[in-house]
Structure formats: structure tokens, C-alpha cells
Amino acid sequence: MLRVENISMRFGGLLAVDNVSLEAQTGQITAVIGGNGAGKTTLFNCITGFYRPTTGNVICNGYTLSALSRADIAGRARVVRTFQNIRLFAPLTALENVLLAEQRRRLDFLGNFLGLRTREHLAAVERARGWLHYFGLLDVADTPVAALSYGQQRKVEIARALAAEPIFLCLDEPAAGLNPSESLELMHLLEGITREHGVSLLLIEHDMSVVMGISDRIIVLEYGRKLAEGTPADIRQNPDVIRAYLGADD
Amino acid sequence: MIERARSALRFAPLALVALPLLLNRTGLDLASIWLLYVGLALGISIVIQRTGLLDLGYAAYYAIGAYCYALLGTVYGVSFWLCLPLAALLAAFVAALVGTPLLRLKGDYFAIGTLGFAEILNIFIRNEDWLTGGANGLSDVPRPTLFGLDFARTPGEGLRSFHEAARLDFSGEQRLMFYYFIILGIVGLLVLLHRRLAKSNLGRAFEAVREDEIACQALGLNVARLKIAAYSMAAAIGGIMGCFFAAKQGFVSPESFGFMESITVLAIAVLGGGRPLGIMLAALVLVLIPELARDLQDYRMVFFGAILVVVMLLRPQGLGGLRTPSVTARMP
């Protein structure tokens, strides 16, 4: 379980996140939605260690994330994130990008450098291929990612994050920049990550319709505060959400 | 055409082994200097091209290696062969020490920091006469021997001379040829190291650091440690080269390790595009031609600059060619 306890984040005079608490259950898909400037990405950056929250704690897998370095949040607490503006290693191939997430231990580096431990290396390549296959990217595995389409790059980034073996995978607007059919396909793939591969998801999305179909639990943010929380059905009927987020009929 | 050129390249190592047979004294000396710069550029390219850190003070590690052998050799009589790994270790240790604070700096600031460190070291060497001999340097650095065989006309104490053991007439070329083969061996190992790096997790992680540090952190890679590893690895190579340089010259002075030295090595690595073959070509152009055109005196530098400009315009990626992936999906 990933627990966010009373997180606030202040930038000078701006309170971007105001005392937000939430829980994301293991084995489920949790979505955080909200309009532009609702504080979604700020909250997300606090969870994954990219910001140090002004107050509050994030606890996951027995670790207090706000006390760990970014690398340790991914490597030890196994909370791995992707970025809204895709951050891939451009000249490297898709396979190389995914393989990079496999190598965290110092011994892997040394052994592989000396040409030892090849069995483990082959196993790592096999796992990386597996994730590329899951996203239908095996054909472009040896292509430098800079040459891939935007949709493919997004999938490579998610495959790479999965190769880091996260317990919680945090995706920042995974559907941004995708057309409706691409985004639908991606949501099916994301659903499979949780239902078939057992990786818990925490999604951030501004387009509510995208996550409605796959989420177990939805948290709605507005102006840095939590507006509502519940199942997709609850959220759909919540009058506050309808008024603030979907727009009210005046 | 390209295929044929590539298969011909397979014989390049053989050609390099046979090369000394064709060369006279000057030629042998130049060939050793060429390989010395190839080695230095192979070292610095690990930081510059692979890890994307601009190091403007590489000569510092070259100096550390050279003074390591000059001091240990003259004062304690430590052998050249033992000093090679010692110089590498010392340079890597200093790099880890200096790199820990320096590598926290980003981009240009790191570059200026390395420049500062190299200048401080150079000034230290110039002024601490009791240790380094100051601006006069250290002379009579012991010559390396081959399994106890000396390459002098009259062997040192307790040594046999090479020409007697090999039943040859004494000739100064034997020593020069010996140096050539030492540096050829070292550069050969460095080329292998480069290939290994290009195929390994470690080399790939260095590249990832170059491309996007934040993405590295998000994957749990320890960026600081990777940078120190790359910086120390390059420094170790610089140390080895310095050790060889001191042995070959028999004399070290701070003159040899100034800012221009760092810049020359950097230019070779950039021109060579970070790959061994490109670096060999670049070193040929940037070291040998100015050396042969000594009569032109300071106009050499104009020439040097012109070559850099032309190559960077025609081939911004350097002479080395494009990147090949470290691993492929079909043939893991």
C-alpha cells in the first residue's frame, strides 16, 4: 500500500498541494484526476522524491519515501515513475533503454563488464524482450528510440519503468499526446499490467474519461485540495465533481 | 566497398606490430608519441563522449602518473612494470577524491572545476621543489627493463643488457622499438577495454547518464557513483600514460602537463568521435602532422585549428562513425 499522509507543498506564496492524504492499494489501479493546475503533478513529484514536500509523509513498502533519494525510491522502495514529457535515452535502442532499468546492483556492472555472469545477463535481456513484446515493440527493439513515434516512445518508457520491477508504478499522464484509439489501447495494456502482472498502478490524468474504465479508485483534486474520492461510479455521481470538474449546467 | 575496407581493418593490429620494421629512429619515436596520444584520447573519451562530462583538466592525471613513476623510480627504485598499475590506482584514487565534490557541479561548472584542479596541481608541481624538482623537473628517471634486461650499451648494476642476451650488436633503435611495443600493448588493451565498455551494462549506464540524469535517478541508477566510476576510469588511463611518458622521456617537468596538453587530448577525442579507429586517425592528424611540420613553428596552431574546424563542419559526429547498439534483440 502506498500511503500519502497530509502532504502540503508550498512554492513561495503558492500552495500547490494543500494537506492531501490518500491511499493506493496494492494490486489495484488508483487514478488521481484534476484539471490543469489542480496539483496533480506536484503531488506526484512529492511521492516520487522529485520534490521534498513542505509537510507530510509518503509511506510505501515500509519506507518513508520523503526521506529517501530518488534513486532509492526506485531501487529500494520500488516505486518507479514515468514522466509527462517522455524522458528516454534518445540514441539508445528500445531494448537498451529497457535493459538499463534492469541494472541496479553494483555486481551486475562489474560482472558484466568483465564478461562474467552472462546467464544473468541473458535472463535480463529475456525479461526486457518480454516487456517489449507485451507492448508490441519487439519489431522496433533495435531501433534508436529517437526514431520511434510518440506513442511507441511512451510505451518504451512504461516498459522501461516496468523492467525496474516496481511494486508501485506511477504514470504521469500516460495518455497525453495520444489519439483516442492509441489511448484506449494503452489503457487496456495498463489494465493488464495490474490484473495479469500484479504491478499496482498510480495514474495521473486530466482526462477523466480515459481512466474511468480501468480504475478501481479515483481521487479528484481541485486547487491543490482533495475534492472527492471513491470508485468510478461514485465519482461519476458525485455532485461536487460534476459541478467543479465536468462543469455544471447553470 | 565499405565491407572490404572493414575486413581490411582486421589486419590493422598486424600492421601496427610490423610497423617498426619500416621506421628509422625518428619514425619510431613519433609512432610511440602517436600511440601515447591515442591512449590518452581513449581515456578521456570515456568521460567526454560516453558519459558526457567535459573534462578540461585531464593533464592532471597524466601528470600524476608521470610524477608517480619519476618519484618512486628515482627515490625507491620501484620498477616501471610495478609502477604502471600503481600510477593507475593513484590517479583513480585522486580522481575519486577530487571528483566527489567536482561531479556535483553541472555542465560548464564541472568543466571549469576540472580546469581549476589541473592548474592547482600544475602550480603545486612548479613550486614544491623538495618533492617534484619544481620547474626544473626530475631527471634520470630509470629506464624500463624487459625481464631484467637493460637496453643500455652498458647495463645497470645487477642487470644484463638486451643486446648481449639477444646476441645482437648494440643499437639505440632497440630501446625505441621496446618503447613502441610497450605502448602498442597498452593501447591494444585500451582498445579492448573500449569494446568491452561499448558492449556492457556499465558503458550503457554511462551513456544513460549523459542522456538524462533525471531519468537515470527515476530508474534507481546511482548517477553520482556512475560519474565517479567513469571519471576515475579515465583518470587511471591518464595515470598509466603518464607513467609510460616519464619512462620514455627519462625526464619529467611541469611543462609537459599544461592546459594545452589537456586541450590537445580533448581535441583528438572530439575529432575521433569517441571510437578507437577515429581516435587513431585524429591523433595521426593532430599530433604527427604538427610534429613533422615543426619548421612552421607557431603556425602549427593555426593549422591545428583549421583542421578542427573543417572536420567539425564536415563530420560533426567525429571521424569515428555512428554508434552501434550494445546489445540486440535478435542476438543477445
HADDOCK unambig.tbl for C-alpha pairs under 7 A between the chains (distance, minus, plus):
assign (segid A and resid 70 and name CA) (segid B and resid 217 and name CA) 5.67 0.50 0.50
assign (segid A and resid 70 and name CA) (segid B and resid 218 and name CA) 6.21 0.50 0.50
assign (segid A and resid 71 and name CA) (segid B and resid 217 and name CA) 4.58 0.50 0.50
assign (segid A and resid 71 and name CA) (segid B and resid 218 and name CA) 6.00 0.50 0.50
assign (segid A and resid 71 and name CA) (segid B and resid 219 and name CA) 6.63 0.50 0.50
assign (segid A and resid 71 and name CA) (segid B and resid 220 and name CA) 3.82 0.50 0.50
assign (segid A and resid 71 and name CA) (segid B and resid 221 and name CA) 5.80 0.50 0.50
assign (segid A and resid 71 and name CA) (segid B and resid 222 and name CA) 6.16 0.50 0.50
assign (segid A and resid 72 and name CA) (segid B and resid 220 and name CA) 5.95 0.50 0.50
assign (segid A and resid 74 and name CA) (segid B and resid 218 and name CA) 6.04 0.50 0.50
assign (segid A and resid 74 and name CA) (segid B and resid 219 and name CA) 5.71 0.50 0.50
assign (segid A and resid 74 and name CA) (segid B and resid 220 and name CA) 4.67 0.50 0.50
assign (segid A and resid 75 and name CA) (segid B and resid 220 and name CA) 4.42 0.50 0.50
assign (segid A and resid 80 and name CA) (segid B and resid 218 and name CA) 6.36 0.50 0.50
assign (segid A and resid 80 and name CA) (segid B and resid 219 and name CA) 6.62 0.50 0.50
assign (segid A and resid 81 and name CA) (segid B and resid 218 and name CA) 6.31 0.50 0.50
assign (segid A and resid 87 and name CA) (segid B and resid 215 and name CA) 6.03 0.50 0.50
assign (segid A and resid 89 and name CA) (segid B and resid 208 and name CA) 5.93 0.50 0.50
assign (segid A and resid 89 and name CA) (segid B and resid 211 and name CA) 5.44 0.50 0.50
assign (segid A and resid 89 and name CA) (segid B and resid 212 and name CA) 6.49 0.50 0.50
assign (segid A and resid 92 and name CA) (segid B and resid 325 and name CA) 6.90 0.50 0.50
assign (segid A and resid 93 and name CA) (segid B and resid 325 and name CA) 6.77 0.50 0.50
assign (segid A and resid 95 and name CA) (segid B and resid 329 and name CA) 6.82 0.50 0.50
assign (segid A and resid 96 and name CA) (segid B and resid 327 and name CA) 6.89 0.50 0.50
assign (segid A and resid 100 and name CA) (segid B and resid 205 and name CA) 6.60 0.50 0.50
assign (segid A and resid 101 and name CA) (segid B and resid 219 and name CA) 5.58 0.50 0.50
assign (segid A and resid 104 and name CA) (segid B and resid 220 and name CA) 6.51 0.50 0.50
assign (segid A and resid 104 and name CA) (segid B and resid 221 and name CA) 5.86 0.50 0.50
assign (segid A and resid 109 and name CA) (segid B and resid 201 and name CA) 5.76 0.50 0.50
assign (segid A and resid 109 and name CA) (segid B and resid 202 and name CA) 5.26 0.50 0.50
assign (segid A and resid 112 and name CA) (segid B and resid 200 and name CA) 5.94 0.50 0.50
assign (segid A and resid 112 and name CA) (segid B and resid 201 and name CA) 6.35 0.50 0.50
assign (segid A and resid 113 and name CA) (segid B and resid 196 and name CA) 6.49 0.50 0.50
assign (segid A and resid 113 and name CA) (segid B and resid 197 and name CA) 6.63 0.50 0.50
assign (segid A and resid 113 and name CA) (segid B and resid 200 and name CA) 5.32 0.50 0.50
assign (segid A and resid 113 and name CA) (segid B and resid 201 and name CA) 6.81 0.50 0.50
assign (segid A and resid 113 and name CA) (segid B and resid 202 and name CA) 6.39 0.50 0.50
assign (segid A and resid 122 and name CA) (segid B and resid 332 and name CA) 6.64 0.50 0.50
assign (segid A and resid 125 and name CA) (segid B and resid 332 and name CA) 6.73 0.50 0.50
assign (segid A and resid 141 and name CA) (segid B and resid 329 and name CA) 6.21 0.50 0.50
assign (segid A and resid 142 and name CA) (segid B and resid 328 and name CA) 5.83 0.50 0.50
assign (segid A and resid 142 and name CA) (segid B and resid 329 and name CA) 6.39 0.50 0.50
assign (segid A and resid 161 and name CA) (segid B and resid 219 and name CA) 6.76 0.50 0.50
assign (segid A and resid 164 and name CA) (segid B and resid 219 and name CA) 6.33 0.50 0.50
